[in-house]
Structures are given as C-alpha cells and as structure tokens.
C-alpha cells in the first residue's frame, strides 16, 4: 500500500497535549497495521490506534487543510518529518521553517519484519 501523510498524537498518559508528529505512515497489506518512526500501530489510521508493543493509545488521522490538528485545549510543538515538510506546506499553506509550532525531525525507518515476528510469537 501507498504511504500516506498523517497526524499522530500520543494520548495515553496525556490529556490533549501529548507528543505529536506529522509524517508518512505505511500500511500492512490488510491495512490494519500502520508503521511510523520505528513503531507499529493496530488500527486503520482514522482515529484511535494502539502501539502493538506498548499498548499505548495514539490518535492517527489525515492532514487537515487548515493545519488545526491539536485539540483546542492541547498545546506543544508538533514534530514534522523533514521529508514531509514540502507536502504539508502545500496542503496547508503553513510555512514550517522558523515556526514555533513545529519542530523538524528525522523519522526512523520501521523494521516491519520485527513486528511480524513479534505478533506471531504472541499467537
């Protein structure tokens, strides 16, 4: 499946201001697993998903054209993958560089085979 630009926010242990990222997620063949920054999530990428290792809850959604991803009472800079900046700027019209609401980062690749083995061990 194709990689998609998504908004990812950690909800477990936080109210509406958990760490948040914008970057490309990839999907399993079934579309029920998402992969991002060395993690694997169970879900379909449209709302609540959980980390298959830690069981932490994440909110994963598409990109809003107005760039307003955080809950109205949430705060904190959103980390954005350096490879996603150009597409995000073209979708939202928001300039990322020198914007205190964003921090440009490098996202790590995800070893999908490791998660396949991990999930098969649990069976």
C-alpha positions in Angstrom: 0.0 0.0 0.0 1.0 3.6 -0.6 2.5 5.8 2.2 0.2 8.5 3.5 0.9 11.7 5.3 -0.7 11.6 8.8 -1.0 13.4 12.1 0.0 11.1 15.0 -0.6 12.1 18.7 0.2 10.0 21.8 -3.0 10.0 24.0 -2.0 7.5 26.8 -0.9 9.4 29.9 -1.7 12.8 28.4 -4.8 14.9 28.1 -4.8 16.7 24.8 -1.2 17.8 24.7 0.8 14.6 24.2 3.8 14.4 21.9 2.6 14.8 18.2 4.1 14.1 14.8 3.4 14.7 11.2 4.9 12.2 8.8 4.4 9.4 6.3 2.9 6.2 7.6 3.0 2.9 5.7 0.4 0.2 5.9 0.3 -3.6 6.0 -1.2 -5.5 3.2 -4.5 -5.7 5.1 -4.4 -2.0 6.0 -5.0 -2.8 9.7 -1.4 -2.1 10.7 0.4 1.2 10.4 4.1 1.8 10.6 5.8 5.0 11.6 9.1 6.0 13.2 10.1 2.5 14.3 6.7 1.7 15.7 3.7 -0.4 14.6 0.1 0.6 15.3 -3.0 -1.5 15.1 -5.9 0.4 13.6 -6.9 1.9 10.3 -5.3 5.3 10.6 -8.6 7.1 11.2 -8.8 7.7 14.9 -7.7 5.6 17.9 -4.9 3.2 17.2 -2.6 1.4 19.7 1.1 0.7 19.7 1.5 -3.1 19.4 4.5 -3.2 21.7 3.5 -0.8 24.5 -0.3 -0.8 24.1 -0.3 3.0 24.3 -3.2 4.7 22.6 -2.5 7.1 19.7 -4.8 9.3 17.7 -3.9 9.0 14.0 -5.7 11.0 11.3 -5.3 12.6 8.0 -3.9 16.1 7.5 -6.4 18.9 7.9 -6.1 21.6 5.2 -6.3 24.4 7.9 -3.4 22.7 9.9 -5.5 22.7 13.0 -4.7 19.2 14.3 -4.4 19.6 18.0 -7.4 19.6 20.3 -8.5 23.3 21.1 -7.1 22.8 24.7 -4.0 21.0 23.6 -0.6 22.6 23.1 3.0 21.9 22.3 5.1 21.9 19.2 4.2 19.3 16.6 7.2 17.3 15.3 7.3 17.0 11.5 9.4 14.7 9.4 11.8 16.6 7.2 10.7 14.6 4.2 7.0 15.7 4.8 7.6 19.4 5.1 7.1 20.3 1.5 3.8 18.3 1.0 2.5 19.6 4.4 3.2 23.2 3.4 1.4 22.7 0.0 -1.6 21.2 1.7 -2.0 23.7 4.5 -0.3 26.8 3.2 1.6 27.0 6.6 5.3 27.8 6.5 7.1 25.3 8.8 10.6 26.7 8.9 11.0 29.2 11.8 7.5 28.4 13.0 7.5 27.8 16.8 4.5 25.5 16.5 6.6 22.9 14.6 9.9 21.1 15.0 11.5 19.5 12.0 12.9 16.0 12.8 14.2 12.9 11.0 11.9 9.9 11.3 13.5 6.5 11.7 12.5 3.6 9.4 10.4 0.8 10.7 11.5 -2.8 10.5 8.2 -4.4 9.6 9.6 -7.9 9.8 10.4 -7.4 13.5 6.7 -6.7 14.2 5.5 -9.7 12.1 7.8 -11.9 14.3 6.6 -10.2 17.5 3.0 -10.7 16.7 3.5 -14.3 15.6 5.2 -15.0 18.9 2.2 -13.8 20.8 0.0 -16.3 19.0 
